């Protein structure tokens, strides 16, 4: 007979999900991320115009709610809710398509960052000794190099090569992000492995003859993922910000006239256009800046909530 007050067996990750979805800040962050994901996925259906389409005679139109009695040519037009840019392209459509680029930059390199960081940290922490020293000194060397400077150097050097032309230059940015952003993950993983490999369940696996590979993958890795998940949530806004900085500097996504290209524009590129037209069309700068801020805020809220939800000390408090 089941005891009336017996608690149902649970796990760290089940409890973490329960706390995560009862955290209001996390729900706001998840809703914002879901909103921008919908924008990115359904951009062709949601954008009122093709972001590359030029409307002659509609340069620097103000948002549709702005009326300029002395300048009707630049007053708002319902066809262009956020106005137009310097050559007459719809700002709202370009902002919607820009969500594709920013989210791709945040999510695609993350896969390679985690693979590199987890692998290096897992091997270094488990084997220790010379292997640990070599891998960690290499990690320190990569960490010491300024990330933004590395992005600028690599993107500039490869911009005019065949590699720099893939996906309008985003492949080079993906590579540069993956090459320098894994160090935090590697350090976190190594610290977790150093702690976990002394636990009884690892020693028990060794005593029954399990291989080092099986122990690392089957026993240590699943128990070391909590801080990695939190770190991943904070790496995404860092990558989005890096793309925005490069776009603002004019070395981000390559300009294209191909409407079938997977990535037509980016929020960073729109920031550059908006800086040059701040007085004539402020929405061109404000709209992408607000989107970048909201996406970074969303992932930061999720990261904070994950950090609290995965904290073992929080178990039993919810």
C-alpha positions as CSV (number, residue, x, y, z in Angstrom):
1,X,0.0,0.0,0.0
2,X,1.3,3.4,-1.0
3,X,1.9,5.8,1.8
4,X,-0.3,8.9,1.4
5,X,2.5,11.4,2.0
6,X,5.3,9.6,0.1
7,X,7.0,11.8,-2.5
8,X,7.2,10.4,-6.0
9,X,10.8,9.7,-7.0
10,X,12.4,12.5,-9.0
11,X,15.7,13.5,-10.5
12,X,17.8,16.7,-10.7
13,X,16.7,17.5,-14.3
14,X,13.0,16.7,-13.6
15,X,13.1,19.1,-10.6
16,X,15.0,21.6,-12.6
17,X,12.3,21.7,-15.3
18,X,9.6,22.1,-12.7
19,X,11.4,25.1,-11.2
20,X,12.2,26.5,-14.6
21,X,8.6,26.5,-15.8
22,X,7.5,28.1,-12.5
23,X,10.0,30.9,-12.8
24,X,8.2,34.0,-14.3
25,X,11.4,35.6,-15.6
26,X,12.3,32.3,-17.4
27,X,8.8,32.2,-19.0
28,X,9.2,35.7,-20.3
29,X,12.6,34.8,-21.7
30,X,11.2,31.6,-23.3
31,X,8.3,33.5,-24.8
32,X,10.6,36.1,-26.3
33,X,12.9,33.4,-27.8
34,X,9.9,31.6,-29.2
35,X,8.6,34.8,-30.7
36,X,11.9,35.6,-32.5
37,X,12.2,31.9,-33.6
38,X,8.8,32.3,-35.3
39,X,10.0,35.5,-37.0
40,X,13.0,33.7,-38.3
41,X,11.3,30.6,-39.5
42,X,8.3,32.3,-41.1
43,X,10.0,35.4,-42.3
44,X,8.8,35.1,-45.9
45,X,5.2,34.8,-44.7
46,X,5.4,37.6,-42.0
47,X,7.5,40.2,-43.9
48,X,5.3,42.7,-45.7
49,X,7.9,43.0,-48.5
50,X,11.0,41.4,-49.9
51,X,13.8,42.9,-47.8
52,X,15.8,43.5,-51.0
53,X,13.0,45.2,-52.9
54,X,13.6,48.9,-53.7
55,X,10.7,51.2,-53.8
56,X,11.7,54.3,-55.9
57,X,10.8,57.6,-54.4
58,X,10.4,56.2,-50.9
59,X,13.8,56.8,-49.4
60,X,14.0,57.6,-45.7
61,X,10.3,57.4,-45.1
62,X,9.4,57.7,-41.4
63,X,7.4,55.1,-39.5
64,X,3.7,55.0,-40.6
65,X,2.5,56.9,-37.5
66,X,4.8,59.9,-38.3
67,X,3.3,62.7,-40.4
68,X,5.5,65.6,-41.6
69,X,3.3,68.4,-42.8
70,X,6.2,70.2,-44.5
71,X,7.7,67.0,-46.0
72,X,5.0,64.6,-47.2
73,X,7.5,62.6,-49.3
74,X,9.2,61.4,-46.2
75,X,6.0,61.1,-44.0
76,X,4.9,57.7,-42.8
77,X,3.2,55.3,-45.2
78,X,1.0,52.3,-44.1
79,X,2.8,50.2,-46.6
80,X,6.0,50.6,-44.6
81,X,5.2,50.3,-40.9
82,X,8.7,51.2,-39.7
83,X,9.6,53.3,-42.7
84,X,12.2,52.8,-45.4
85,X,16.0,53.0,-45.6
86,X,18.4,55.0,-47.6
87,X,17.5,53.4,-51.0
88,X,13.8,52.7,-50.3
89,X,13.8,49.2,-48.8
90,X,11.2,48.3,-46.1
91,X,12.8,48.5,-42.6
92,X,10.3,46.1,-41.0
93,X,10.9,43.4,-43.6
94,X,14.7,43.7,-43.1
95,X,14.4,43.5,-39.3
96,X,12.3,40.4,-39.6
97,X,14.8,38.7,-41.9
98,X,17.6,39.9,-39.7
99,X,16.2,37.6,-37.0
100,X,17.3,34.6,-39.1
101,X,20.9,35.7,-39.1
102,X,21.2,36.6,-35.4
103,X,19.6,33.4,-34.2
104,X,21.7,31.3,-36.6
105,X,24.8,33.0,-35.3
106,X,23.7,32.3,-31.7
107,X,22.6,28.6,-32.2
108,X,24.7,27.0,-35.0
109,X,28.2,27.7,-33.6
110,X,27.0,26.7,-30.1
111,X,26.9,23.0,-31.3
112,X,30.6,23.1,-32.2
113,X,31.5,25.2,-29.1
114,X,30.0,22.5,-26.9
115,X,31.6,19.7,-28.8
116,X,35.1,21.2,-28.6
117,X,34.8,22.4,-25.0
118,X,33.2,19.3,-23.6
119,X,35.7,17.0,-25.3
120,X,38.8,18.9,-24.1
121,X,37.5,19.4,-20.6
122,X,36.4,15.8,-20.3
123,X,39.7,14.4,-21.5
124,X,41.9,16.8,-19.5
125,X,40.0,16.3,-16.2
126,X,39.7,12.5,-16.5
127,X,43.3,11.7,-17.4
128,X,45.1,14.5,-15.6
129,X,48.9,14.7,-15.6
130,X,50.7,15.7,-18.8
131,X,47.5,15.5,-20.9
132,X,45.8,17.9,-18.5
133,X,48.7,20.3,-18.5
134,X,49.0,20.4,-22.3
135,X,45.3,20.9,-22.9
136,X,44.8,23.5,-20.2
137,X,47.9,25.5,-21.3
138,X,46.5,25.5,-24.8
139,X,43.1,26.6,-23.4
140,X,44.9,29.4,-21.5
141,X,46.6,30.6,-24.7
142,X,43.2,30.7,-26.6
143,X,41.6,32.5,-23.6
144,X,44.3,35.1,-23.6
145,X,43.7,36.2,-27.2
146,X,41.0,38.9,-27.4
147,X,37.9,37.3,-29.0
148,X,36.6,40.4,-30.9
149,X,40.1,41.0,-32.4
150,X,40.3,37.4,-33.5
151,X,36.8,37.7,-35.1
152,X,37.9,40.8,-37.0
153,X,41.2,39.3,-38.2
154,X,39.7,36.0,-39.4
155,X,36.6,37.6,-41.0
156,X,38.7,40.2,-42.7
157,X,41.4,37.8,-43.9
158,X,38.9,35.3,-45.4
159,X,36.2,37.7,-46.5
160,X,37.1,37.6,-50.2
161,X,37.8,33.8,-50.4
162,X,35.5,31.1,-51.4
163,X,35.0,30.3,-47.7
164,X,34.1,33.9,-47.0
165,X,31.3,33.7,-49.6
166,X,29.5,30.8,-48.2
167,X,26.2,31.8,-46.6
168,X,27.1,35.5,-47.3
169,X,30.2,35.2,-45.0
170,X,28.4,33.7,-42.0
171,X,30.4,30.4,-42.3
172,X,33.6,32.2,-41.5
173,X,31.9,33.9,-38.5
174,X,30.6,30.5,-37.3
175,X,34.2,29.1,-37.5
176,X,35.7,32.1,-35.7
177,X,33.1,31.8,-32.9
178,X,33.7,28.1,-32.5
179,X,37.5,28.5,-32.4
180,X,37.6,30.9,-29.4
181,X,34.4,30.5,-27.4
182,X,34.9,26.9,-26.2
183,X,37.4,27.8,-23.4
184,X,34.7,28.5,-20.8
185,X,33.0,25.2,-21.5
186,X,36.3,23.4,-21.3
187,X,37.2,24.9,-17.9
188,X,33.7,24.2,-16.5
189,X,33.8,20.6,-17.7
190,X,37.3,19.9,-16.4
191,X,36.3,21.2,-12.9
192,X,33.2,19.0,-12.9
193,X,35.2,15.9,-14.0
194,X,37.9,16.4,-11.4
195,X,35.1,16.3,-8.7
196,X,33.1,13.5,-10.2
197,X,35.9,11.0,-11.0
198,X,36.5,10.6,-7.2
199,X,32.9,9.6,-6.5
200,X,32.0,6.0,-5.6
201,X,30.0,5.3,-8.8
202,X,33.0,6.0,-11.0
203,X,35.2,3.8,-8.8
204,X,32.6,1.1,-9.0
205,X,32.6,1.3,-12.8
206,X,36.4,1.0,-12.8
207,X,36.3,-2.0,-10.5
208,X,34.0,-4.0,-12.8
209,X,36.3,-3.3,-15.8
210,X,34.5,-0.5,-17.7
211,X,36.7,1.2,-20.2
212,X,37.8,4.8,-19.7
213,X,35.6,5.9,-22.7
214,X,32.5,4.3,-21.3
215,X,33.1,5.8,-17.8
216,X,33.6,9.3,-19.3
217,X,30.5,9.1,-21.6
218,X,28.1,7.0,-19.6
219,X,28.9,8.0,-16.1
220,X,30.7,11.3,-15.8
221,X,29.3,13.3,-18.7
222,X,25.6,13.1,-17.8
223,X,26.4,14.2,-14.3
224,X,28.5,17.1,-15.4
225,X,26.0,18.8,-17.8
226,X,24.2,21.1,-15.4
227,X,26.8,24.0,-15.5
228,X,27.4,23.4,-19.2
229,X,23.7,23.9,-19.9
230,X,23.8,27.2,-18.0
231,X,27.0,28.3,-19.8
232,X,25.4,27.5,-23.2
233,X,22.5,29.8,-22.4
234,X,24.9,32.7,-21.8
235,X,27.1,31.9,-24.8
236,X,24.2,32.5,-27.2
237,X,23.7,36.2,-26.5
238,X,27.5,36.7,-26.6
239,X,27.6,35.3,-30.1
240,X,24.7,37.4,-31.2
241,X,26.4,40.5,-29.8
242,X,29.6,39.6,-31.7
243,X,27.8,39.4,-35.0
244,X,26.1,42.8,-34.2
245,X,29.5,44.4,-33.5
246,X,31.0,43.0,-36.7
247,X,28.0,44.1,-38.7
248,X,28.2,47.6,-37.2
249,X,31.9,47.7,-38.2
250,X,30.9,46.8,-41.7
251,X,32.5,43.3,-41.8
252,X,29.6,41.2,-40.9
253,X,27.2,39.5,-43.4
254,X,28.1,40.2,-47.1
255,X,25.6,42.4,-49.0
256,X,23.6,40.3,-51.5
257,X,21.1,40.8,-54.3
258,X,20.1,37.2,-54.4
259,X,16.5,36.8,-53.0
260,X,17.1,33.1,-52.6
261,X,20.1,33.5,-50.3
262,X,19.5,31.9,-46.9
263,X,20.6,35.1,-45.0
264,X,19.7,38.4,-46.7
265,X,20.6,40.9,-43.9
266,X,21.4,41.1,-40.2
267,X,20.6,43.3,-37.3
268,X,24.3,44.3,-37.2
269,X,24.2,45.6,-40.8
270,X,21.0,47.5,-40.0
271,X,22.8,49.2,-37.1
272,X,25.4,50.4,-39.5
273,X,22.8,51.7,-41.9
274,X,21.0,53.3,-39.0
275,X,24.1,55.0,-37.7
276,X,24.6,56.7,-41.0
277,X,20.9,57.8,-41.2
278,X,20.2,58.5,-37.5
279,X,18.8,62.0,-38.1
280,X,16.9,61.2,-41.3
281,X,15.4,57.8,-40.2
282,X,15.9,56.9,-36.5
283,X,13.8,53.8,-36.7
284,X,16.5,52.2,-38.9
285,X,18.8,52.2,-35.9
286,X,16.3,51.8,-33.1
287,X,14.4,48.8,-34.4
288,X,17.4,46.4,-34.7
289,X,18.9,47.7,-31.5
290,X,15.7,46.9,-29.6
291,X,15.6,43.4,-31.2
292,X,19.2,42.7,-30.2
293,X,18.5,43.9,-26.7
294,X,15.4,41.8,-26.3
295,X,17.0,38.6,-27.6
296,X,20.0,39.1,-25.3
297,X,17.7,39.8,-22.4
298,X,15.7,36.7,-23.1
299,X,18.6,34.3,-23.1
300,X,20.1,36.1,-20.0
301,X,16.8,35.5,-18.2
302,X,16.8,31.9,-19.3
303,X,20.4,31.5,-18.2
304,X,19.7,32.9,-14.8
305,X,16.7,30.7,-14.3
306,X,18.6,27.6,-15.4
307,X,21.4,28.4,-13.0
308,X,18.9,28.5,-10.1
309,X,16.9,25.5,-11.4
310,X,20.0,23.3,-11.7
311,X,21.4,24.3,-8.3
312,X,21.3,21.1,-6.1
313,X,20.7,23.3,-3.0
314,X,17.4,24.4,-4.5
315,X,16.0,20.8,-4.6
316,X,13.2,20.4,-2.2
317,X,12.4,24.1,-1.9
318,X,9.7,24.1,-4.6
